[in-house]
């Protein structure tokens, strides 16, 4: 009775041992799974800054920096004004700078705008360069293109004396654009002594007589629509200069 009771225990112990050896061998034989794109992007990071935005009449100049980290080999940069995509470009390395110069946002329409930069880290997968599109970083900067009218002196024709007290007289032609038609035009000397170029509002261009001393400046500006409208910036031309 004692011997017959021991045999099942020995078989059970042997079976458990064999199962453990078989299982351990099978686990060791499975090859490691290759890294996926998501794995490679897991630690990759990217960031971007907008350091300066300068808005002109119908253009914008902007600049900033970008950075890549966490194993990223570079970045993909995307530029937008409001919701309009301007362009995208790739950069390699750990950091760098970007610039946009003289583009025409929304066909030069005036008003408030938002410059938006979105950056994605780039990774190396064998011979391929991949962009981690699920890991964007975004920064924005607001700017405004003025809706005020723009005044411009086109040219002047002069006669200047050579006396002890030289003086120049001439005819200057000026124009205006943008803002709300129609305009009230004014000219002066050194930004003072303003006189209306023509009676009543007009679309221009205007030609008006001027008189000045060498070293002075002929000044021109317009007011849009009526006396409650916005003023343009002053445009100026040196006394005796043609353009």
Buried (B, 14 or more C-beta within 10 A) or exposed (E): EEEEEEEEEEEEEEEEEEEEEEEEEEEEEEEEEEEEBEEBBBEBBBBBBBEEBEBEEBBBBBBBEBBBEBBBBBBBBBBBBEEEEBEEEEBEEEEBEBEBEEBEBEEEEBEEBEBBBBBBBBBBBEEEBBBBEEBBBEBEBEBEBBBBBBBBBBBBEBEBEEEEEEBBEBEBBBBBBBBEBBBBBBBBBBEEEBEEBBEEBBEBEBBBEBEBBEEBBBBBBBBBBEEEBBBBEBBBBBBBBEE
